[in-house]
Amino acid sequence: MFSADTYNFEVQPGTRNHKGYFVQETAYKLVGIDQAGWALICQDNTTCHYVDPDNLHEVLGQTVM
């Protein structure tokens, strides 16, 4: 379960976005989860992906820039 006060996550190895492309294994900020169940994650202001929320795990004690 994800805690409500942190939004920093990493993707599991082999995670693909909603288009089927592999997502870089790095830290992301969770923006939200849409009605279809996809998690919107962003690495920065221009790099965002929709992924399966089950492929995310919390990053504790780190800040995503």
Buried (B, 14 or more C-beta within 10 A) or exposed (E): EBEEEBBBBBBEEEBBBBEEEEBEEEBBBBEEEEEEEBBBBBBEEEEBBBBBBEBBEBBEEEEBE
